[in-house]
């Protein structure tokens, strides 16, 4: 059975105006651009989208805007991560009523809960939010590395826990997750968060990725995925090498949001490089380096 979610999904950046209010016109453009570029799904209120800098009302407004623009064309899978389990449940129910395709949730990131408390957090959400749920492991941001054994337990106990997003540079962990969880739930989605791990994940039996650079260059990611799926391995490798070149923007930028927004800006998109403090836009020397990478790959709007 094919997983509920697969392929190329984008952790949607949140466009801001110069006064740092939501730029919903640019959000509409970006949603269309990504859908036309072939993404399978969009993840608003995401980590790359600075969800910790958004109010609940802003998260709902942003998600509603994306839904209005491309709902029905691609999956809309907004984030409901919060330090309070009740806040995650409340937001999940709002999104459910809006008609989203599913939702994505990290562990709480203030109290570093583990064991039964971590399981309780996800279990309560699964029991009270009637949506397909992707559990997102990003230990660099949350301070919690979700055990593979917990993924397996939750996948066996809750049919609406349908997948994992893994932003963790550990091939042994990823291999173990694929082998362990798919042995009991073949339809469980294993999705990576790092762009450069897309092809290795597919090769190990995973299902795709939720990757930030797909905001700007979704066709590169789709080519890696599509050529792999059809068995054209040399072409998949060729496009993966282009993706590896593109990931250099992360190496020279100060954060994932600024890397992606700078890339979109130099490509000529309507999305401006504004981010909310304590993040700041990249300095001009970084902008010029990002521009050179984009030009070398022929990326422009």
LINBELGI-V682622 format. One record per backbone hydrogen bond with DSSP energy under -0.5 kcal/mol. CO is the residue of the C=O (numbers start at 0). NH is the residue of the N-H. If there is no record, write none. Layout:
BEGIN
CO:NH ; CO:NH
END
This chain:
BEGIN
6:8 ; 6:208 ; 7:39 ; 7:40 ; 8:210 ; 9:11 ; 9:42 ; 11:45 ; 12:14 ; 14:22 ; 16:19 ; 20:16 ; 21:23 ; 22:26 ; 23:27 ; 24:28 ; 25:29 ; 26:30 ; 27:31 ; 28:32 ; 29:33 ; 30:34 ; 31:35 ; 32:36 ; 33:38 ; 34:37 ; 39:74 ; 40:9 ; 41:43 ; 41:76 ; 42:11 ; 43:78 ; 45:50 ; 46:49 ; 49:52 ; 50:53 ; 54:58 ; 55:59 ; 56:60 ; 57:61 ; 58:62 ; 59:63 ; 60:64 ; 61:65 ; 62:66 ; 63:67 ; 64:68 ; 65:69 ; 66:70 ; 69:72 ; 69:73 ; 73:71 ; 74:41 ; 74:76 ; 75:100 ; 75:101 ; 77:103 ; 83:87 ; 84:88 ; 85:89 ; 86:90 ; 87:91 ; 88:92 ; 89:93 ; 90:94 ; 91:95 ; 92:96 ; 93:97 ; 94:98 ; 94:99 ; 95:98 ; 101:77 ; 102:133 ; 103:79 ; 104:135 ; 109:111 ; 110:112 ; 113:116 ; 113:117 ; 114:118 ; 115:119 ; 116:120 ; 117:121 ; 118:122 ; 119:123 ; 120:124 ; 121:125 ; 122:126 ; 123:127 ; 124:128 ; 127:129 ; 128:130 ; 131:102 ; 132:134 ; 132:161 ; 132:162 ; 133:104 ; 133:135 ; 134:136 ; 134:164 ; 135:106 ; 135:137 ; 136:166 ; 137:140 ; 137:141 ; 138:142 ; 143:145 ; 146:149 ; 146:150 ; 147:151 ; 148:152 ; 149:153 ; 150:154 ; 151:155 ; 152:156 ; 153:157 ; 157:160 ; 159:132 ; 159:161 ; 161:188 ; 162:134 ; 163:165 ; 163:190 ; 164:136 ; 164:166 ; 165:167 ; 165:192 ; 165:193 ; 167:169 ; 169:173 ; 170:174 ; 171:175 ; 172:176 ; 173:177 ; 174:178 ; 175:179 ; 176:180 ; 176:181 ; 177:181 ; 178:182 ; 180:183 ; 180:184 ; 184:187 ; 186:3 ; 188:163 ; 188:190 ; 189:206 ; 189:207 ; 190:165 ; 191:209 ; 192:211 ; 193:196 ; 194:197 ; 196:200 ; 197:201 ; 198:202 ; 199:203 ; 200:204 ; 200:205 ; 201:204 ; 206:6 ; 207:191 ; 208:8 ; 208:210 ; 210:213 ; 211:214 ; 212:215 ; 212:216 ; 213:217 ; 216:219 ; 216:220 ; 217:221 ; 218:222 ; 219:223 ; 220:224 ; 221:225 ; 222:226 ; 223:227 ; 224:228 ; 225:229 ; 226:231 ; 227:230 ; 230:232 ; 231:235 ; 232:236 ; 233:237 ; 234:238 ; 235:239 ; 236:240 ; 237:241 ; 238:242 ; 239:243 ; 240:244 ; 241:245 ; 242:246 ; 244:247 ; 245:248 ; 246:249 ; 246:250 ; 247:251 ; 248:252 ; 249:252 ; 254:258 ; 255:259 ; 256:260 ; 257:261 ; 258:262 ; 259:263 ; 260:264 ; 261:265 ; 262:266 ; 263:268 ; 264:267 ; 266:300 ; 275:278 ; 282:285 ; 282:286 ; 283:287 ; 284:288 ; 285:289 ; 286:290 ; 287:291 ; 288:292 ; 289:293 ; 290:294 ; 291:295 ; 292:296 ; 293:298 ; 294:297 ; 297:299
END
